[in-house]
Amino acid sequence: MTKTKTQSQDGSGHQQQQAINSFDALGNNNGENTCEKKGEQDKTDMEGVIGSQHPIPFPRSLDSKVSSPHAFTDDVIRSIQPLPTVTPPAVSRASRVQEDGPGAYAVAGIRPIFYRPRSRPLTGRIPEMEELGLELVSTSQNDRYRDDTLIHADPIDDSENGMIPTAEPITTRAKRLWKKKLCLFLSLEAIVAQVLVVIILVAFLLARKSSNQTQSAKEQNGAIPIQEYASTISSITQEPTSLWERLNLPDYTLRAMESPRSPQTKAYQWLSNNINKSNNTQHLPIWRLKQRFALATFYYSTRGDYWVKNQGWLDWDTHECNWEQIDKGWDPNPAARCANNGRLLSLQFVFANNLDGTIPPEISLLCNSLKTLLLSWNLQLKGNIPTEVGLMTMLTSLWFTTTHLSGTLPTELGQLESLEGLSISGRELDGTLPSELGNLSNLTTLGLDAANFSGSIPTEILRLSNLESLGFSECPLLDTASFLPQVVGNLHNLENLNLSYRKPGGFTSIPSEIGKLTNLASLILNGFQLNGTIPSEMGLLTKLNSLGFRRNSITGTLPEELSKISQLLLLKINDNLFSGSLPREVGLWSGLEKLELQNTQISGTLPTELLLLDNLTSLVVMNTSLTGSIPHGLCNKILLSQETMCFGGNCYGVATSKLSACYGTNLCGCSCTPCPIT
């Protein structure tokens, strides 16, 4: 049966009558002319599509033999005649048809009829379709699909060649290929996922092992991150239970503890690890905790593991006052290391105990007890003097001599009003001296030697009327020349004065006011660029036991007034321009131990009064103008050897007694060339 295009354009009544007549003729059709199946899902979605030349015949009423509307619908669908195959190979499906899904065919003229459940009353023109839940949709261009999820075919204007392209169905082979690709992709993803899991697991195990090793190493060195430990304390103290809160550490300590390797962190870890170790230490008062923390910080800051003597240090069960090397060295009373209440009074590390590091500012946590801090003769001790030392107002002795400390002296030293002894030296110390040193009214000893301090000595130091010992030796940048006259005019209680090797620049003479320092026991002005003569007022220094004028340009003779200094033990006036003879009054220096006259112009003979000097151990008279024979008794007191003092090529004695002598070539006797017979 062939239908023309004009037939499809007849009125709606005529179309309806045709559909009814067709239905009568095809009612018993067995479905042989239905569309090709596209799978089980395609059967439901696509069998309702018909061409515009093949209107669907609907009966006037439901057949009584139809058991259900769905069964009747299936019969209707099977009665639809197949569309003609008109898609030429030359027409591109992509360019001619917008494909909305597999099996959607574009039909010109009308939209296809869709089967869908009836969700609301229909207003179609065929009651039989309404009863079946079907609707004949208009082909107007302004219509919209009522259900976008259904497969549909849009009208196509193909008036040019009258050929309608058709959609290409998805074949079974394509589906299988797509499934294989999907399986392959999923398999690869699964393999990659397994590999990633293995890698992550191995990395995690290695990182955990490394972390455990690092943690163990840090535990041994005390350099693990800070942890807070709750400590059980007596309710009587009414203190916070947190160790961190109890210590109430200063800000400079907290900043240092930001580094897990800092001495402060190590000290805190040591303290926190041991606080609950013993029942006897759980109730330690705050000052004991701070005392231990300060000592532990000092230990880690100066590499205590490498000290010459560190036995007992950081032994938690031993009182810190009994740790090895605390308060030893120069302390005449080791039993006074701590007070009876256990507070530390003295901390001494002298004579090369191999302190290697810096002085931690936490040393100031001992400010309420420590009176003596001696760290001298430790050449590996470096860094600046912490300003926090100024908080230790209980200090009476502070000694940092012969170290590698650097920087300037902190002005905070002027706050140590209880300080009696201050001695600091080191070639890396520089800058000007703080005038605040004049505030130390109780100071009796001030030694700032062997440093690169510059400028002038503050005049405020002259106010320190209690000074007994003053030293500014070997400070080549410090102006001490103008300071000498001021000292002898003001500091009358001085017992020791050492201004040796001053800043070069012009000569000066020994002021006659030196005689006012009647308490002076030691006067050392070596290399002070002195000229002139020794004033007779030197004889007023009857308490003098050491006199040193080496390496100057002093002229004249030794005044006889020197013989009044009966307690003289050392006389070093070598490397000067002295002339004249050695006075016979030298025999009155009964306690004299060393007499050095080398490299002078002293002439004459050696007085026999030298035999009265029973304590004489060193006599150096080489490179002088002395002549004659050596007093006979001195030959039995010669002690080998003095090559470093005699510079070789001179006459040496024999090793028979305690006297070490270097005789000039102009002298004869003893083991030297015998004196000529007269």
VENTA-V368042 format. One record per pair of residues at least 4 apart in sequence whose ideal C-beta (glycine too) atoms are under 7 Angstrom apart, sorted by the first residue. I is the first residue (numbers start at 1). J is the second residue. If there is no record, write none. Layout:
i=I j=J
i=I j=J
//
This chain:
i=3 j=7
i=3 j=8
i=3 j=53
i=3 j=54
i=5 j=9
i=8 j=52
i=8 j=53
i=8 j=109
i=10 j=14
i=10 j=15
i=12 j=16
i=12 j=125
i=13 j=17
i=14 j=18
i=15 j=19
i=15 j=55
i=16 j=20
i=16 j=126
i=17 j=21
i=18 j=22
i=18 j=55
i=19 j=23
i=19 j=55
i=19 j=56
i=19 j=57
i=19 j=58
i=20 j=24
i=20 j=57
i=20 j=58
i=20 j=59
i=20 j=60
i=21 j=25
i=21 j=57
i=22 j=26
i=22 j=57
i=23 j=27
i=23 j=57
i=23 j=58
i=23 j=59
i=26 j=57
i=26 j=79
i=29 j=78
i=29 j=79
i=31 j=78
i=33 j=81
i=33 j=82
i=34 j=47
i=34 j=77
i=34 j=78
i=34 j=80
i=35 j=46
i=35 j=47
i=35 j=49
i=35 j=82
i=37 j=42
i=37 j=43
i=38 j=42
i=38 j=46
i=38 j=102
i=38 j=103
i=38 j=169
i=41 j=45
i=42 j=46
i=42 j=103
i=43 j=47
i=45 j=103
i=45 j=151
i=46 j=103
i=46 j=151
i=47 j=77
i=48 j=77
i=48 j=112
i=48 j=113
i=48 j=114
i=48 j=115
i=49 j=105
i=49 j=112
i=49 j=153
i=50 j=54
i=50 j=56
i=50 j=80
i=50 j=112
i=50 j=113
i=51 j=83
i=51 j=107
i=52 j=107
i=52 j=108
i=52 j=109
i=52 j=110
i=54 j=80
i=54 j=81
i=56 j=76
i=56 j=80
i=56 j=113
i=57 j=79
i=58 j=126
i=58 j=128
i=58 j=129
i=59 j=63
i=59 j=128
i=60 j=128
i=61 j=128
i=62 j=66
i=62 j=72
i=62 j=131
i=63 j=72
i=66 j=71
i=66 j=72
i=67 j=71
i=69 j=73
i=69 j=131
i=69 j=132
i=69 j=133
i=70 j=74
i=71 j=75
i=72 j=76
i=72 j=132
i=73 j=77
i=73 j=115
i=73 j=132
i=74 j=78
i=75 j=79
i=83 j=105
i=86 j=163
i=86 j=164
i=87 j=91
i=87 j=164
i=87 j=165
i=87 j=166
i=88 j=163
i=91 j=96
i=91 j=163
i=91 j=165
i=92 j=96
i=93 j=97
i=93 j=99
i=93 j=165
i=93 j=167
i=93 j=168
i=96 j=165
i=97 j=106
i=97 j=156
i=97 j=165
i=97 j=167
i=98 j=154
i=99 j=104
i=99 j=167
i=100 j=104
i=100 j=151
i=100 j=152
i=101 j=151
i=102 j=169
i=102 j=170
i=103 j=151
i=103 j=167
i=103 j=169
i=104 j=151
i=104 j=152
i=104 j=153
i=104 j=167
i=105 j=153
i=105 j=166
i=105 j=167
i=106 j=153
i=106 j=154
i=106 j=156
i=106 j=164
i=106 j=165
i=107 j=112
i=107 j=153
i=108 j=155
i=108 j=156
i=108 j=158
i=108 j=164
i=109 j=139
i=109 j=155
i=110 j=139
i=111 j=137
i=111 j=139
i=112 j=152
i=112 j=153
i=113 j=134
i=113 j=136
i=114 j=150
i=115 j=134
i=116 j=147
i=116 j=150
i=117 j=133
i=118 j=122
i=118 j=133
i=122 j=130
i=122 j=135
i=124 j=129
i=124 j=130
i=124 j=135
i=124 j=136
i=126 j=136
i=127 j=131
i=128 j=132
i=129 j=134
i=129 j=135
i=129 j=136
i=137 j=143
i=138 j=143
i=139 j=155
i=145 j=152
i=156 j=164
i=158 j=162
i=158 j=163
i=158 j=164
i=170 j=174
i=170 j=175
i=172 j=176
i=173 j=177
i=174 j=178
i=175 j=179
i=176 j=180
i=177 j=181
i=178 j=182
i=179 j=183
i=180 j=184
i=181 j=185
i=182 j=186
i=183 j=187
i=184 j=188
i=185 j=189
i=186 j=190
i=187 j=191
i=188 j=192
i=189 j=193
i=190 j=194
i=191 j=195
i=192 j=196
i=193 j=197
i=194 j=198
i=195 j=199
i=196 j=200
i=197 j=201
i=198 j=202
i=199 j=203
i=200 j=204
i=201 j=205
i=202 j=206
i=203 j=207
i=204 j=208
i=205 j=209
i=206 j=210
i=207 j=211
i=208 j=212
i=209 j=213
i=210 j=214
i=211 j=215
i=212 j=216
i=213 j=217
i=214 j=218
i=215 j=219
i=215 j=224
i=216 j=220
i=217 j=221
i=218 j=223
i=218 j=224
i=219 j=224
i=221 j=266
i=222 j=266
i=222 j=269
i=222 j=270
i=222 j=300
i=223 j=260
i=223 j=261
i=223 j=265
i=223 j=266
i=224 j=260
i=224 j=269
i=225 j=260
i=226 j=257
i=226 j=265
i=226 j=268
i=227 j=272
i=228 j=242
i=228 j=243
i=228 j=244
i=229 j=243
i=229 j=272
i=229 j=275
i=229 j=276
i=230 j=241
i=230 j=242
i=231 j=241
i=231 j=243
i=231 j=275
i=231 j=276
i=231 j=282
i=232 j=282
i=233 j=237
i=233 j=239
i=233 j=241
i=233 j=282
i=233 j=283
i=234 j=283
i=239 j=246
i=239 j=286
i=240 j=245
i=240 j=246
i=242 j=246
i=243 j=247
i=243 j=272
i=243 j=275
i=246 j=286
i=246 j=289
i=247 j=289
i=247 j=290
i=247 j=293
i=249 j=253
i=249 j=254
i=251 j=255
i=252 j=256
i=252 j=361
i=253 j=257
i=253 j=264
i=253 j=362
i=256 j=262
i=256 j=264
i=257 j=262
i=257 j=264
i=257 j=265
i=257 j=268
i=259 j=265
i=260 j=265
i=261 j=265
i=263 j=267
i=263 j=297
i=263 j=300
i=263 j=301
i=263 j=360
i=264 j=268
i=264 j=297
i=264 j=362
i=265 j=269
i=266 j=270
i=266 j=300
i=267 j=271
i=267 j=293
i=267 j=296
i=267 j=297
i=267 j=300
i=268 j=272
i=268 j=293
i=269 j=273
i=270 j=274
i=270 j=296
i=270 j=314
i=271 j=275
i=271 j=289
i=271 j=292
i=271 j=293
i=271 j=296
i=274 j=316
i=275 j=281
i=275 j=282
i=276 j=282
i=277 j=281
i=277 j=316
i=278 j=317
i=281 j=316
i=284 j=288
i=284 j=289
i=286 j=290
i=287 j=291
i=287 j=368
i=288 j=292
i=288 j=342
i=289 j=293
i=290 j=294
i=290 j=365
i=291 j=295
i=291 j=320
i=291 j=344
i=291 j=366
i=292 j=296
i=292 j=320
i=293 j=297
i=293 j=362
i=293 j=365
i=294 j=298
i=294 j=362
i=294 j=363
i=294 j=365
i=294 j=366
i=295 j=299
i=295 j=320
i=296 j=300
i=296 j=314
i=297 j=301
i=297 j=360
i=297 j=362
i=298 j=302
i=298 j=360
i=298 j=363
i=299 j=304
i=299 j=313
i=299 j=314
i=300 j=304
i=301 j=357
i=301 j=358
i=301 j=360
i=302 j=355
i=302 j=356
i=302 j=357
i=303 j=356
i=303 j=357
i=304 j=310
i=304 j=313
i=305 j=310
i=306 j=354
i=306 j=356
i=307 j=353
i=307 j=354
i=307 j=355
i=308 j=353
i=308 j=354
i=309 j=324
i=309 j=325
i=309 j=353
i=310 j=324
i=310 j=325
i=311 j=324
i=312 j=318
i=312 j=322
i=312 j=323
i=312 j=324
i=313 j=323
i=313 j=324
i=315 j=323
i=318 j=322
i=318 j=323
i=319 j=342
i=320 j=344
i=321 j=326
i=321 j=337
i=321 j=338
i=321 j=342
i=321 j=344
i=325 j=349
i=325 j=353
i=326 j=337
i=326 j=347
i=327 j=331
i=327 j=334
i=327 j=337
i=327 j=346
i=327 j=347
i=327 j=348
i=328 j=334
i=328 j=348
i=329 j=348
i=329 j=350
i=329 j=351
i=329 j=374
i=330 j=348
i=330 j=350
i=330 j=374
i=331 j=346
i=331 j=348
i=336 j=345
i=337 j=345
i=337 j=346
i=338 j=342
i=338 j=343
i=338 j=344
i=338 j=345
i=339 j=343
i=339 j=345
i=339 j=369
i=343 j=369
i=344 j=366
i=344 j=369
i=344 j=370
i=345 j=369
i=345 j=370
i=345 j=371
i=345 j=372
i=346 j=371
i=346 j=372
i=347 j=370
i=347 j=372
i=347 j=373
i=348 j=372
i=348 j=374
i=349 j=353
i=349 j=355
i=349 j=375
i=349 j=378
i=350 j=374
i=350 j=376
i=350 j=377
i=351 j=377
i=352 j=377
i=352 j=378
i=353 j=378
i=354 j=380
i=355 j=375
i=355 j=378
i=355 j=380
i=355 j=381
i=356 j=380
i=358 j=382
i=358 j=383
i=359 j=363
i=359 j=383
i=359 j=385
i=359 j=386
i=361 j=386
i=361 j=388
i=364 j=388
i=364 j=389
i=364 j=391
i=364 j=392
i=366 j=370
i=366 j=392
i=367 j=391
i=367 j=392
i=367 j=393
i=367 j=394
i=368 j=394
i=369 j=394
i=370 j=392
i=370 j=394
i=370 j=395
i=371 j=394
i=371 j=395
i=371 j=396
i=371 j=397
i=372 j=396
i=372 j=397
i=373 j=395
i=373 j=397
i=373 j=398
i=374 j=397
i=374 j=399
i=375 j=381
i=375 j=399
i=375 j=400
i=375 j=403
i=376 j=399
i=376 j=400
i=376 j=401
i=376 j=402
i=377 j=402
i=378 j=403
i=379 j=402
i=379 j=403
i=379 j=404
i=380 j=404
i=381 j=403
i=381 j=404
i=381 j=405
i=382 j=404
i=382 j=405
i=382 j=406
i=383 j=405
i=383 j=406
i=384 j=406
i=384 j=407
i=385 j=389
i=385 j=400
i=385 j=405
i=385 j=407
i=385 j=409
i=385 j=410
i=387 j=410
i=387 j=412
i=389 j=412
i=389 j=413
i=390 j=410
i=390 j=412
i=390 j=413
i=390 j=415
i=390 j=416
i=392 j=416
i=393 j=415
i=393 j=416
i=393 j=417
i=393 j=418
i=394 j=418
i=395 j=416
i=395 j=418
i=395 j=419
i=396 j=418
i=396 j=419
i=396 j=420
i=396 j=421
i=397 j=420
i=397 j=421
i=398 j=419
i=398 j=421
i=398 j=422
i=399 j=421
i=399 j=423
i=400 j=405
i=400 j=424
i=401 j=423
i=401 j=424
i=401 j=425
i=402 j=425
i=403 j=426
i=404 j=426
i=404 j=428
i=405 j=426
i=405 j=428
i=405 j=429
i=406 j=428
i=406 j=429
i=407 j=429
i=408 j=430
i=408 j=431
i=409 j=413
i=409 j=424
i=409 j=433
i=409 j=434
i=411 j=434
i=411 j=436
i=413 j=434
i=413 j=436
i=413 j=437
i=414 j=434
i=414 j=436
i=414 j=437
i=414 j=439
i=414 j=440
i=416 j=440
i=417 j=439
i=417 j=440
i=417 j=441
i=417 j=442
i=418 j=442
i=419 j=440
i=419 j=442
i=419 j=443
i=420 j=442
i=420 j=443
i=420 j=444
i=420 j=445
i=421 j=444
i=421 j=445
i=422 j=440
i=422 j=443
i=422 j=445
i=422 j=446
i=423 j=445
i=423 j=447
i=424 j=429
i=424 j=448
i=425 j=448
i=425 j=449
i=425 j=450
i=425 j=451
i=426 j=450
i=426 j=451
i=427 j=450
i=427 j=451
i=427 j=452
i=429 j=451
i=429 j=452
i=429 j=453
i=430 j=452
i=430 j=453
i=430 j=454
i=431 j=453
i=432 j=453
i=432 j=454
i=432 j=455
i=433 j=437
i=433 j=448
i=433 j=453
i=433 j=457
i=433 j=458
i=435 j=458
i=435 j=460
i=437 j=458
i=437 j=460
i=437 j=461
i=438 j=458
i=438 j=460
i=438 j=461
i=438 j=463
i=438 j=464
i=440 j=464
i=441 j=464
i=442 j=466
i=443 j=464
i=443 j=466
i=443 j=467
i=444 j=466
i=444 j=467
i=444 j=468
i=444 j=469
i=445 j=468
i=445 j=469
i=446 j=467
i=446 j=470
i=447 j=469
i=447 j=471
i=448 j=453
i=448 j=471
i=448 j=472
i=449 j=471
i=449 j=472
i=449 j=473
i=449 j=474
i=449 j=475
i=450 j=473
i=450 j=474
i=451 j=475
i=452 j=477
i=453 j=475
i=453 j=477
i=453 j=478
i=454 j=477
i=454 j=478
i=455 j=479
i=456 j=479
i=457 j=461
i=457 j=472
i=457 j=478
i=457 j=480
i=457 j=483
i=462 j=486
i=462 j=490
i=462 j=491
i=465 j=493
i=466 j=493
i=467 j=491
i=467 j=493
i=467 j=494
i=468 j=493
i=468 j=494
i=468 j=495
i=468 j=496
i=469 j=495
i=469 j=496
i=470 j=487
i=470 j=491
i=470 j=494
i=470 j=497
i=471 j=498
i=472 j=478
i=472 j=480
i=472 j=499
i=473 j=498
i=473 j=499
i=473 j=500
i=473 j=501
i=474 j=500
i=474 j=501
i=476 j=501
i=476 j=503
i=477 j=503
i=478 j=503
i=479 j=503
i=480 j=484
i=480 j=499
i=480 j=502
i=480 j=503
i=481 j=502
i=481 j=506
i=481 j=508
i=483 j=487
i=484 j=488
i=484 j=499
i=484 j=511
i=485 j=489
i=485 j=511
i=486 j=490
i=487 j=491
i=487 j=497
i=488 j=511
i=488 j=513
i=488 j=514
i=488 j=516
i=488 j=517
i=489 j=513
i=492 j=516
i=492 j=517
i=493 j=519
i=494 j=517
i=494 j=519
i=494 j=520
i=495 j=519
i=495 j=520
i=495 j=521
i=496 j=521
i=496 j=522
i=497 j=520
i=497 j=523
i=498 j=524
i=499 j=525
i=499 j=528
i=500 j=524
i=500 j=525
i=500 j=526
i=500 j=527
i=500 j=528
i=501 j=526
i=501 j=527
i=502 j=528
i=502 j=529
i=507 j=529
i=507 j=530
i=507 j=531
i=507 j=553
i=508 j=529
i=508 j=530
i=509 j=530
i=509 j=531
i=509 j=532
i=510 j=514
i=510 j=530
i=510 j=532
i=510 j=534
i=510 j=535
i=512 j=535
i=512 j=537
i=514 j=535
i=514 j=537
i=514 j=538
i=515 j=537
i=515 j=540
i=515 j=541
i=517 j=541
i=518 j=540
i=518 j=541
i=519 j=543
i=520 j=541
i=520 j=543
i=520 j=544
i=521 j=543
i=521 j=544
i=521 j=545
i=522 j=545
i=522 j=546
i=523 j=544
i=523 j=547
i=524 j=546
i=524 j=548
i=525 j=530
i=525 j=548
i=525 j=549
i=526 j=548
i=526 j=549
i=526 j=550
i=526 j=551
i=527 j=550
i=527 j=551
i=528 j=552
i=529 j=552
i=530 j=549
i=530 j=552
i=530 j=553
i=530 j=554
i=531 j=553
i=531 j=554
i=532 j=554
i=532 j=555
i=533 j=554
i=533 j=555
i=533 j=556
i=534 j=538
i=534 j=554
i=534 j=556
i=534 j=558
i=534 j=559
i=536 j=559
i=536 j=561
i=538 j=559
i=538 j=561
i=538 j=562
i=539 j=559
i=539 j=561
i=539 j=562
i=539 j=564
i=539 j=565
i=541 j=565
i=542 j=564
i=542 j=565
i=543 j=567
i=544 j=565
i=544 j=567
i=544 j=568
i=545 j=567
i=545 j=568
i=545 j=569
i=546 j=569
i=546 j=570
i=547 j=568
i=547 j=570
i=547 j=571
i=548 j=572
i=549 j=554
i=549 j=573
i=549 j=576
i=550 j=572
i=550 j=574
i=550 j=575
i=551 j=575
i=552 j=576
i=553 j=576
i=553 j=577
i=554 j=576
i=554 j=577
i=554 j=578
i=555 j=577
i=556 j=578
i=556 j=579
i=557 j=578
i=557 j=579
i=557 j=580
i=558 j=562
i=558 j=578
i=558 j=583
i=560 j=583
i=560 j=585
i=563 j=583
i=563 j=585
i=563 j=588
i=566 j=588
i=566 j=589
i=566 j=590
i=567 j=591
i=568 j=589
i=568 j=592
i=569 j=591
i=569 j=592
i=569 j=593
i=570 j=593
i=570 j=594
i=571 j=592
i=571 j=595
i=572 j=594
i=572 j=596
i=573 j=578
i=573 j=597
i=574 j=596
i=574 j=597
i=574 j=598
i=574 j=599
i=574 j=600
i=575 j=599
i=576 j=600
i=577 j=601
i=578 j=600
i=578 j=601
i=578 j=602
i=579 j=601
i=579 j=602
i=580 j=602
i=581 j=602
i=581 j=603
i=581 j=604
i=582 j=586
i=582 j=602
i=582 j=604
i=582 j=606
i=582 j=607
i=584 j=607
i=584 j=609
i=586 j=607
i=586 j=609
i=586 j=610
i=587 j=607
i=587 j=609
i=587 j=610
i=587 j=612
i=587 j=613
i=589 j=613
i=590 j=612
i=590 j=613
i=591 j=615
i=592 j=613
i=592 j=615
i=592 j=616
i=593 j=615
i=593 j=616
i=593 j=617
i=594 j=617
i=594 j=618
i=595 j=616
i=595 j=619
i=596 j=618
i=596 j=620
i=597 j=602
i=597 j=620
i=597 j=621
i=597 j=624
i=598 j=620
i=598 j=621
i=598 j=622
i=598 j=623
i=598 j=624
i=599 j=623
i=600 j=624
i=601 j=625
i=602 j=624
i=602 j=625
i=602 j=626
i=603 j=625
i=603 j=626
i=604 j=626
i=605 j=626
i=605 j=627
i=605 j=628
i=606 j=610
i=606 j=626
i=606 j=630
i=606 j=631
i=608 j=631
i=610 j=631
i=610 j=634
i=611 j=631
i=611 j=633
i=611 j=634
i=616 j=659
i=617 j=658
i=617 j=659
i=617 j=660
i=618 j=660
i=619 j=659
i=619 j=661
i=620 j=645
i=620 j=662
i=621 j=626
i=621 j=663
i=621 j=664
i=622 j=646
i=622 j=650
i=622 j=662
i=622 j=663
i=622 j=664
i=623 j=664
i=624 j=664
i=626 j=664
i=626 j=666
i=626 j=667
i=627 j=666
i=627 j=667
i=628 j=667
i=629 j=667
i=629 j=668
i=629 j=669
i=629 j=675
i=630 j=634
i=630 j=635
i=630 j=663
i=630 j=667
i=630 j=669
i=630 j=670
i=634 j=659
i=634 j=661
i=635 j=653
i=635 j=669
i=635 j=670
i=636 j=656
i=636 j=657
i=637 j=657
i=637 j=658
i=637 j=659
i=638 j=653
i=638 j=654
i=638 j=656
i=638 j=657
i=638 j=659
i=638 j=661
i=638 j=670
i=639 j=655
i=639 j=657
i=639 j=658
i=639 j=659
i=639 j=660
i=640 j=652
i=640 j=653
i=640 j=654
i=640 j=655
i=641 j=652
i=642 j=646
i=642 j=652
i=642 j=660
i=642 j=662
i=643 j=648
i=645 j=662
i=646 j=650
i=646 j=662
i=650 j=662
i=650 j=663
i=650 j=664
i=650 j=665
i=651 j=663
i=651 j=665
i=651 j=671
i=651 j=672
i=653 j=661
i=653 j=670
i=653 j=671
i=654 j=671
i=663 j=667
i=663 j=672
i=667 j=672
i=668 j=672
i=668 j=673
i=668 j=674
i=668 j=675
i=669 j=675
//
